[in-house]
């Protein structure tokens, strides 16, 4: 009886395969991932992954779900650690960038349209995408609660664009990894555009 096969019963094979795939992803990036290599790293037969992942794309989808969930959890924890609205929106953005810096390949597959089409997300990804949008919207609304609907949407789009752009640029080494000053400037800009009390 194979010792490697006996390790993965009662539904834990999928988790073991994702762990192996995640380790390979961190080492080599998504282009180098194959089901055969993941099986070898997990210590199972080369056919074993097909019990849980129909193909390489399904495996990458599983990794994208894992990383989006972890990124969301990191952002939620950062926001919940603060009470001041300015500090919360800053913490949210910094957590987003920090996750990208710690897990660049995982971050990349979350936003790879060939893995997760934003126009047609998988049933597993769709609720997490909505959760991310709601988290962002709540943070912006708390900083500038008097924005009208149109300005609020623009502020949310601008905030996400800045956060995501900083994440990509810092991972690529184009800008320094410390993004705090950029978020401070953005919070000030949102407040400047918000209508003051008593103004139409």
LUMZA-680721 format. One record per residue (C-alpha): residue in three letters; z, y, x negated; residue number from 0. Coordinates in Angstrom, 1 decimal. Layout:
<pt><resn>ala</resn><z>Z</z><y>Y</y><x>X</x><resi>NUM</resi></pt>
...
***
This chain:
<pt><resn>unk</resn><z>0.0</z><y>0.0</y><x>0.0</x><resi>0</resi></pt>
<pt><resn>unk</resn><z>-0.9</z><y>3.4</y><x>-1.4</x><resi>1</resi></pt>
<pt><resn>unk</resn><z>2.1</z><y>5.6</y><x>-2.2</x><resi>2</resi></pt>
<pt><resn>unk</resn><z>0.0</z><y>8.7</y><x>-1.8</x><resi>3</resi></pt>
<pt><resn>unk</resn><z>-1.0</z><y>7.7</y><x>1.7</x><resi>4</resi></pt>
<pt><resn>unk</resn><z>2.5</z><y>6.8</y><x>2.7</x><resi>5</resi></pt>
<pt><resn>unk</resn><z>3.8</z><y>10.4</y><x>2.0</x><resi>6</resi></pt>
<pt><resn>unk</resn><z>2.0</z><y>12.0</y><x>4.9</x><resi>7</resi></pt>
<pt><resn>unk</resn><z>3.0</z><y>10.6</y><x>8.3</x><resi>8</resi></pt>
<pt><resn>unk</resn><z>4.2</z><y>12.2</y><x>11.6</x><resi>9</resi></pt>
<pt><resn>unk</resn><z>1.8</z><y>15.2</y><x>11.4</x><resi>10</resi></pt>
<pt><resn>unk</resn><z>2.6</z><y>16.6</y><x>8.0</x><resi>11</resi></pt>
<pt><resn>unk</resn><z>-0.8</z><y>15.8</y><x>6.4</x><resi>12</resi></pt>
<pt><resn>unk</resn><z>-2.3</z><y>19.0</y><x>7.7</x><resi>13</resi></pt>
<pt><resn>unk</resn><z>0.5</z><y>21.1</y><x>6.2</x><resi>14</resi></pt>
<pt><resn>unk</resn><z>0.2</z><y>19.3</y><x>2.9</x><resi>15</resi></pt>
<pt><resn>unk</resn><z>-3.6</z><y>19.9</y><x>2.8</x><resi>16</resi></pt>
<pt><resn>unk</resn><z>-3.1</z><y>23.6</y><x>3.6</x><resi>17</resi></pt>
<pt><resn>unk</resn><z>-0.5</z><y>23.8</y><x>0.8</x><resi>18</resi></pt>
<pt><resn>unk</resn><z>-3.0</z><y>22.2</y><x>-1.6</x><resi>19</resi></pt>
<pt><resn>unk</resn><z>-5.8</z><y>24.4</y><x>-0.4</x><resi>20</resi></pt>
<pt><resn>unk</resn><z>-3.7</z><y>27.5</y><x>-0.7</x><resi>21</resi></pt>
<pt><resn>unk</resn><z>-2.7</z><y>26.6</y><x>-4.3</x><resi>22</resi></pt>
<pt><resn>unk</resn><z>-6.4</z><y>26.1</y><x>-5.2</x><resi>23</resi></pt>
<pt><resn>unk</resn><z>-7.3</z><y>29.3</y><x>-3.4</x><resi>24</resi></pt>
<pt><resn>unk</resn><z>-4.8</z><y>31.3</y><x>-5.5</x><resi>25</resi></pt>
<pt><resn>unk</resn><z>-6.1</z><y>29.7</y><x>-8.7</x><resi>26</resi></pt>
<pt><resn>unk</resn><z>-9.9</z><y>29.8</y><x>-8.1</x><resi>27</resi></pt>
<pt><resn>unk</resn><z>-10.8</z><y>31.8</y><x>-5.0</x><resi>28</resi></pt>
<pt><resn>unk</resn><z>-12.5</z><y>30.5</y><x>-1.9</x><resi>29</resi></pt>
<pt><resn>unk</resn><z>-15.9</z><y>29.8</y><x>-3.4</x><resi>30</resi></pt>
<pt><resn>unk</resn><z>-14.4</z><y>27.0</y><x>-5.4</x><resi>31</resi></pt>
<pt><resn>unk</resn><z>-12.7</z><y>25.3</y><x>-2.5</x><resi>32</resi></pt>
<pt><resn>unk</resn><z>-13.9</z><y>21.9</y><x>-1.3</x><resi>33</resi></pt>
<pt><resn>unk</resn><z>-12.4</z><y>19.3</y><x>0.9</x><resi>34</resi></pt>
<pt><resn>unk</resn><z>-12.7</z><y>16.7</y><x>-1.9</x><resi>35</resi></pt>
<pt><resn>unk</resn><z>-10.8</z><y>18.9</y><x>-4.3</x><resi>36</resi></pt>
<pt><resn>unk</resn><z>-8.1</z><y>19.7</y><x>-1.8</x><resi>37</resi></pt>
<pt><resn>unk</resn><z>-7.7</z><y>16.0</y><x>-1.1</x><resi>38</resi></pt>
<pt><resn>unk</resn><z>-7.3</z><y>15.3</y><x>-4.8</x><resi>39</resi></pt>
<pt><resn>unk</resn><z>-4.7</z><y>18.1</y><x>-5.2</x><resi>40</resi></pt>
<pt><resn>unk</resn><z>-2.8</z><y>16.8</y><x>-2.2</x><resi>41</resi></pt>
<pt><resn>unk</resn><z>-2.8</z><y>13.2</y><x>-3.5</x><resi>42</resi></pt>
<pt><resn>unk</resn><z>-4.7</z><y>11.6</y><x>-0.6</x><resi>43</resi></pt>
<pt><resn>unk</resn><z>-8.0</z><y>9.9</y><x>-0.1</x><resi>44</resi></pt>
<pt><resn>unk</resn><z>-11.1</z><y>12.1</y><x>0.0</x><resi>45</resi></pt>
<pt><resn>unk</resn><z>-11.6</z><y>11.2</y><x>3.6</x><resi>46</resi></pt>
<pt><resn>unk</resn><z>-8.1</z><y>12.2</y><x>4.7</x><resi>47</resi></pt>
<pt><resn>unk</resn><z>-8.8</z><y>16.0</y><x>5.2</x><resi>48</resi></pt>
<pt><resn>unk</resn><z>-11.4</z><y>15.2</y><x>7.9</x><resi>49</resi></pt>
<pt><resn>unk</resn><z>-8.6</z><y>14.0</y><x>10.2</x><resi>50</resi></pt>
<pt><resn>unk</resn><z>-7.5</z><y>17.6</y><x>10.5</x><resi>51</resi></pt>
<pt><resn>unk</resn><z>-10.4</z><y>19.8</y><x>9.3</x><resi>52</resi></pt>
<pt><resn>unk</resn><z>-14.0</z><y>19.0</y><x>10.4</x><resi>53</resi></pt>
<pt><resn>unk</resn><z>-15.5</z><y>20.8</y><x>7.4</x><resi>54</resi></pt>
<pt><resn>unk</resn><z>-14.9</z><y>23.4</y><x>4.7</x><resi>55</resi></pt>
<pt><resn>unk</resn><z>-15.1</z><y>26.3</y><x>7.2</x><resi>56</resi></pt>
<pt><resn>unk</resn><z>-12.4</z><y>24.8</y><x>9.4</x><resi>57</resi></pt>
<pt><resn>unk</resn><z>-10.2</z><y>24.5</y><x>6.3</x><resi>58</resi></pt>
<pt><resn>unk</resn><z>-10.8</z><y>28.2</y><x>5.4</x><resi>59</resi></pt>
<pt><resn>unk</resn><z>-10.0</z><y>29.1</y><x>9.0</x><resi>60</resi></pt>
<pt><resn>unk</resn><z>-6.7</z><y>27.4</y><x>8.6</x><resi>61</resi></pt>
<pt><resn>unk</resn><z>-6.0</z><y>29.3</y><x>5.5</x><resi>62</resi></pt>
<pt><resn>unk</resn><z>-7.0</z><y>32.6</y><x>7.1</x><resi>63</resi></pt>
<pt><resn>unk</resn><z>-4.6</z><y>31.9</y><x>10.0</x><resi>64</resi></pt>
<pt><resn>unk</resn><z>-1.8</z><y>31.2</y><x>7.5</x><resi>65</resi></pt>
<pt><resn>unk</resn><z>-2.3</z><y>34.3</y><x>5.5</x><resi>66</resi></pt>
<pt><resn>unk</resn><z>-2.7</z><y>36.6</y><x>8.5</x><resi>67</resi></pt>
<pt><resn>unk</resn><z>0.5</z><y>35.3</y><x>10.0</x><resi>68</resi></pt>
<pt><resn>unk</resn><z>2.4</z><y>35.8</y><x>6.7</x><resi>69</resi></pt>
<pt><resn>unk</resn><z>1.0</z><y>39.3</y><x>6.3</x><resi>70</resi></pt>
<pt><resn>unk</resn><z>2.0</z><y>40.2</y><x>9.8</x><resi>71</resi></pt>
<pt><resn>unk</resn><z>5.5</z><y>38.8</y><x>9.2</x><resi>72</resi></pt>
<pt><resn>unk</resn><z>5.8</z><y>40.9</y><x>6.0</x><resi>73</resi></pt>
<pt><resn>unk</resn><z>4.8</z><y>44.0</y><x>7.9</x><resi>74</resi></pt>
<pt><resn>unk</resn><z>7.2</z><y>43.4</y><x>10.7</x><resi>75</resi></pt>
<pt><resn>unk</resn><z>10.1</z><y>42.8</y><x>8.4</x><resi>76</resi></pt>
<pt><resn>unk</resn><z>9.2</z><y>46.0</y><x>6.5</x><resi>77</resi></pt>
<pt><resn>unk</resn><z>9.1</z><y>48.1</y><x>9.7</x><resi>78</resi></pt>
<pt><resn>unk</resn><z>12.3</z><y>46.6</y><x>11.1</x><resi>79</resi></pt>
<pt><resn>unk</resn><z>14.2</z><y>47.5</y><x>8.0</x><resi>80</resi></pt>
<pt><resn>unk</resn><z>13.6</z><y>51.2</y><x>8.7</x><resi>81</resi></pt>
<pt><resn>unk</resn><z>14.6</z><y>53.4</y><x>11.6</x><resi>82</resi></pt>
<pt><resn>unk</resn><z>12.9</z><y>56.7</y><x>10.9</x><resi>83</resi></pt>
<pt><resn>unk</resn><z>9.3</z><y>56.9</y><x>12.2</x><resi>84</resi></pt>
<pt><resn>unk</resn><z>7.9</z><y>58.3</y><x>9.0</x><resi>85</resi></pt>
<pt><resn>unk</resn><z>9.6</z><y>55.6</y><x>7.0</x><resi>86</resi></pt>
<pt><resn>unk</resn><z>8.4</z><y>52.9</y><x>9.3</x><resi>87</resi></pt>
<pt><resn>unk</resn><z>4.7</z><y>53.9</y><x>9.2</x><resi>88</resi></pt>
<pt><resn>unk</resn><z>5.0</z><y>54.2</y><x>5.4</x><resi>89</resi></pt>
<pt><resn>unk</resn><z>6.7</z><y>50.8</y><x>5.1</x><resi>90</resi></pt>
<pt><resn>unk</resn><z>4.1</z><y>49.2</y><x>7.3</x><resi>91</resi></pt>
<pt><resn>unk</resn><z>1.3</z><y>50.4</y><x>5.1</x><resi>92</resi></pt>
<pt><resn>unk</resn><z>3.1</z><y>49.5</y><x>1.8</x><resi>93</resi></pt>
<pt><resn>unk</resn><z>3.7</z><y>46.0</y><x>3.1</x><resi>94</resi></pt>
<pt><resn>unk</resn><z>0.1</z><y>45.6</y><x>3.9</x><resi>95</resi></pt>
<pt><resn>unk</resn><z>-1.0</z><y>46.7</y><x>0.5</x><resi>96</resi></pt>
<pt><resn>unk</resn><z>1.7</z><y>44.7</y><x>-1.2</x><resi>97</resi></pt>
<pt><resn>unk</resn><z>0.6</z><y>41.5</y><x>0.5</x><resi>98</resi></pt>
<pt><resn>unk</resn><z>-3.0</z><y>42.0</y><x>-0.6</x><resi>99</resi></pt>
<pt><resn>unk</resn><z>-1.8</z><y>42.6</y><x>-4.2</x><resi>100</resi></pt>
<pt><resn>unk</resn><z>0.3</z><y>39.4</y><x>-4.2</x><resi>101</resi></pt>
<pt><resn>unk</resn><z>-2.3</z><y>37.2</y><x>-2.4</x><resi>102</resi></pt>
<pt><resn>unk</resn><z>-5.7</z><y>38.7</y><x>-3.1</x><resi>103</resi></pt>
<pt><resn>unk</resn><z>-7.7</z><y>35.6</y><x>-2.2</x><resi>104</resi></pt>
<pt><resn>unk</resn><z>-5.7</z><y>35.0</y><x>0.9</x><resi>105</resi></pt>
<pt><resn>unk</resn><z>-6.2</z><y>38.6</y><x>1.9</x><resi>106</resi></pt>
<pt><resn>unk</resn><z>-9.9</z><y>38.3</y><x>1.3</x><resi>107</resi></pt>
<pt><resn>unk</resn><z>-10.5</z><y>35.4</y><x>3.6</x><resi>108</resi></pt>
<pt><resn>unk</resn><z>-8.6</z><y>37.0</y><x>6.4</x><resi>109</resi></pt>
<pt><resn>unk</resn><z>-11.2</z><y>39.7</y><x>6.5</x><resi>110</resi></pt>
<pt><resn>unk</resn><z>-14.3</z><y>37.6</y><x>5.6</x><resi>111</resi></pt>
<pt><resn>unk</resn><z>-16.6</z><y>37.9</y><x>8.6</x><resi>112</resi></pt>
<pt><resn>unk</resn><z>-18.1</z><y>34.5</y><x>7.8</x><resi>113</resi></pt>
<pt><resn>unk</resn><z>-14.7</z><y>33.0</y><x>8.3</x><resi>114</resi></pt>
<pt><resn>unk</resn><z>-13.3</z><y>35.2</y><x>11.0</x><resi>115</resi></pt>
<pt><resn>unk</resn><z>-15.9</z><y>37.2</y><x>12.9</x><resi>116</resi></pt>
<pt><resn>unk</resn><z>-14.1</z><y>40.3</y><x>14.2</x><resi>117</resi></pt>
<pt><resn>unk</resn><z>-16.4</z><y>40.3</y><x>17.3</x><resi>118</resi></pt>
<pt><resn>unk</resn><z>-15.6</z><y>36.7</y><x>18.1</x><resi>119</resi></pt>
<pt><resn>unk</resn><z>-12.3</z><y>35.6</y><x>16.6</x><resi>120</resi></pt>
<pt><resn>unk</resn><z>-11.0</z><y>32.1</y><x>16.9</x><resi>121</resi></pt>
<pt><resn>unk</resn><z>-8.4</z><y>31.4</y><x>19.6</x><resi>122</resi></pt>
<pt><resn>unk</resn><z>-5.8</z><y>31.1</y><x>16.9</x><resi>123</resi></pt>
<pt><resn>unk</resn><z>-6.7</z><y>34.4</y><x>15.2</x><resi>124</resi></pt>
<pt><resn>unk</resn><z>-7.3</z><y>36.5</y><x>18.3</x><resi>125</resi></pt>
<pt><resn>unk</resn><z>-3.6</z><y>36.9</y><x>19.3</x><resi>126</resi></pt>
<pt><resn>unk</resn><z>-2.6</z><y>37.7</y><x>15.7</x><resi>127</resi></pt>
<pt><resn>unk</resn><z>-5.3</z><y>40.4</y><x>15.5</x><resi>128</resi></pt>
<pt><resn>unk</resn><z>-4.0</z><y>42.0</y><x>18.7</x><resi>129</resi></pt>
<pt><resn>unk</resn><z>-0.5</z><y>41.8</y><x>17.3</x><resi>130</resi></pt>
<pt><resn>unk</resn><z>-1.6</z><y>43.6</y><x>14.2</x><resi>131</resi></pt>
<pt><resn>unk</resn><z>-3.4</z><y>46.3</y><x>16.2</x><resi>132</resi></pt>
<pt><resn>unk</resn><z>-0.3</z><y>46.8</y><x>18.4</x><resi>133</resi></pt>
<pt><resn>unk</resn><z>2.0</z><y>47.0</y><x>15.4</x><resi>134</resi></pt>
<pt><resn>unk</resn><z>-0.2</z><y>49.7</y><x>13.9</x><resi>135</resi></pt>
<pt><resn>unk</resn><z>-0.6</z><y>51.6</y><x>17.1</x><resi>136</resi></pt>
<pt><resn>unk</resn><z>3.2</z><y>51.6</y><x>17.7</x><resi>137</resi></pt>
<pt><resn>unk</resn><z>3.8</z><y>53.0</y><x>14.2</x><resi>138</resi></pt>
<pt><resn>unk</resn><z>1.3</z><y>55.8</y><x>14.6</x><resi>139</resi></pt>
<pt><resn>unk</resn><z>2.6</z><y>56.7</y><x>18.1</x><resi>140</resi></pt>
<pt><resn>unk</resn><z>6.1</z><y>57.0</y><x>16.8</x><resi>141</resi></pt>
<pt><resn>unk</resn><z>5.1</z><y>59.4</y><x>14.1</x><resi>142</resi></pt>
<pt><resn>unk</resn><z>3.0</z><y>61.6</y><x>16.5</x><resi>143</resi></pt>
<pt><resn>unk</resn><z>4.0</z><y>60.8</y><x>20.1</x><resi>144</resi></pt>
<pt><resn>unk</resn><z>2.3</z><y>63.9</y><x>21.5</x><resi>145</resi></pt>
<pt><resn>unk</resn><z>-1.2</z><y>63.0</y><x>20.4</x><resi>146</resi></pt>
<pt><resn>unk</resn><z>-3.7</z><y>62.7</y><x>23.3</x><resi>147</resi></pt>
<pt><resn>unk</resn><z>-5.5</z><y>59.3</y><x>23.7</x><resi>148</resi></pt>
<pt><resn>unk</resn><z>-8.6</z><y>60.3</y><x>21.8</x><resi>149</resi></pt>
<pt><resn>unk</resn><z>-6.7</z><y>61.8</y><x>18.8</x><resi>150</resi></pt>
<pt><resn>unk</resn><z>-4.3</z><y>58.8</y><x>18.8</x><resi>151</resi></pt>
<pt><resn>unk</resn><z>-7.3</z><y>56.4</y><x>18.5</x><resi>152</resi></pt>
<pt><resn>unk</resn><z>-8.7</z><y>58.4</y><x>15.7</x><resi>153</resi></pt>
<pt><resn>unk</resn><z>-5.3</z><y>58.5</y><x>13.9</x><resi>154</resi></pt>
<pt><resn>unk</resn><z>-5.0</z><y>54.7</y><x>14.3</x><resi>155</resi></pt>
<pt><resn>unk</resn><z>-8.5</z><y>54.1</y><x>12.9</x><resi>156</resi></pt>
<pt><resn>unk</resn><z>-7.8</z><y>56.5</y><x>10.1</x><resi>157</resi></pt>
<pt><resn>unk</resn><z>-4.5</z><y>54.9</y><x>9.2</x><resi>158</resi></pt>
<pt><resn>unk</resn><z>-5.9</z><y>51.4</y><x>9.1</x><resi>159</resi></pt>
<pt><resn>unk</resn><z>-9.0</z><y>52.6</y><x>7.1</x><resi>160</resi></pt>
<pt><resn>unk</resn><z>-6.7</z><y>54.1</y><x>4.5</x><resi>161</resi></pt>
<pt><resn>unk</resn><z>-4.3</z><y>51.2</y><x>4.4</x><resi>162</resi></pt>
<pt><resn>unk</resn><z>-7.2</z><y>48.6</y><x>4.1</x><resi>163</resi></pt>
<pt><resn>unk</resn><z>-9.1</z><y>50.7</y><x>1.7</x><resi>164</resi></pt>
<pt><resn>unk</resn><z>-6.1</z><y>51.2</y><x>-0.6</x><resi>165</resi></pt>
<pt><resn>unk</resn><z>-5.4</z><y>47.4</y><x>-0.5</x><resi>166</resi></pt>
<pt><resn>unk</resn><z>-9.0</z><y>46.6</y><x>-1.5</x><resi>167</resi></pt>
<pt><resn>unk</resn><z>-9.2</z><y>49.3</y><x>-4.2</x><resi>168</resi></pt>
<pt><resn>unk</resn><z>-5.8</z><y>48.4</y><x>-5.7</x><resi>169</resi></pt>
<pt><resn>unk</resn><z>-6.6</z><y>44.7</y><x>-5.8</x><resi>170</resi></pt>
<pt><resn>unk</resn><z>-10.0</z><y>45.4</y><x>-7.5</x><resi>171</resi></pt>
<pt><resn>unk</resn><z>-8.2</z><y>47.6</y><x>-10.1</x><resi>172</resi></pt>
<pt><resn>unk</resn><z>-9.9</z><y>50.8</y><x>-9.1</x><resi>173</resi></pt>
<pt><resn>unk</resn><z>-6.7</z><y>52.7</y><x>-8.3</x><resi>174</resi></pt>
<pt><resn>unk</resn><z>-3.1</z><y>52.3</y><x>-9.4</x><resi>175</resi></pt>
<pt><resn>unk</resn><z>-1.1</z><y>49.8</y><x>-7.4</x><resi>176</resi></pt>
<pt><resn>unk</resn><z>1.5</z><y>52.3</y><x>-6.2</x><resi>177</resi></pt>
<pt><resn>unk</resn><z>0.2</z><y>53.6</y><x>-2.8</x><resi>178</resi></pt>
<pt><resn>unk</resn><z>3.3</z><y>55.4</y><x>-1.7</x><resi>179</resi></pt>
<pt><resn>unk</resn><z>2.0</z><y>58.9</y><x>-2.3</x><resi>180</resi></pt>
<pt><resn>unk</resn><z>-1.1</z><y>58.2</y><x>-0.3</x><resi>181</resi></pt>
<pt><resn>unk</resn><z>1.0</z><y>57.1</y><x>2.7</x><resi>182</resi></pt>
<pt><resn>unk</resn><z>3.2</z><y>60.2</y><x>2.5</x><resi>183</resi></pt>
<pt><resn>unk</resn><z>0.0</z><y>62.3</y><x>2.6</x><resi>184</resi></pt>
<pt><resn>unk</resn><z>-1.3</z><y>60.4</y><x>5.6</x><resi>185</resi></pt>
<pt><resn>unk</resn><z>1.9</z><y>60.8</y><x>7.6</x><resi>186</resi></pt>
<pt><resn>unk</resn><z>1.8</z><y>64.6</y><x>6.9</x><resi>187</resi></pt>
<pt><resn>unk</resn><z>-1.8</z><y>64.7</y><x>8.0</x><resi>188</resi></pt>
<pt><resn>unk</resn><z>-1.1</z><y>62.9</y><x>11.3</x><resi>189</resi></pt>
<pt><resn>unk</resn><z>1.8</z><y>65.2</y><x>12.0</x><resi>190</resi></pt>
<pt><resn>unk</resn><z>-0.4</z><y>68.3</y><x>11.2</x><resi>191</resi></pt>
<pt><resn>unk</resn><z>-3.0</z><y>67.1</y><x>13.7</x><resi>192</resi></pt>
<pt><resn>unk</resn><z>-0.5</z><y>66.4</y><x>16.5</x><resi>193</resi></pt>
<pt><resn>unk</resn><z>-0.2</z><y>69.2</y><x>19.1</x><resi>194</resi></pt>
<pt><resn>unk</resn><z>3.1</z><y>71.1</y><x>18.8</x><resi>195</resi></pt>
<pt><resn>unk</resn><z>5.5</z><y>71.1</y><x>21.7</x><resi>196</resi></pt>
<pt><resn>unk</resn><z>4.4</z><y>73.7</y><x>24.3</x><resi>197</resi></pt>
<pt><resn>unk</resn><z>0.8</z><y>73.9</y><x>23.1</x><resi>198</resi></pt>
<pt><resn>unk</resn><z>-2.1</z><y>72.7</y><x>25.3</x><resi>199</resi></pt>
***
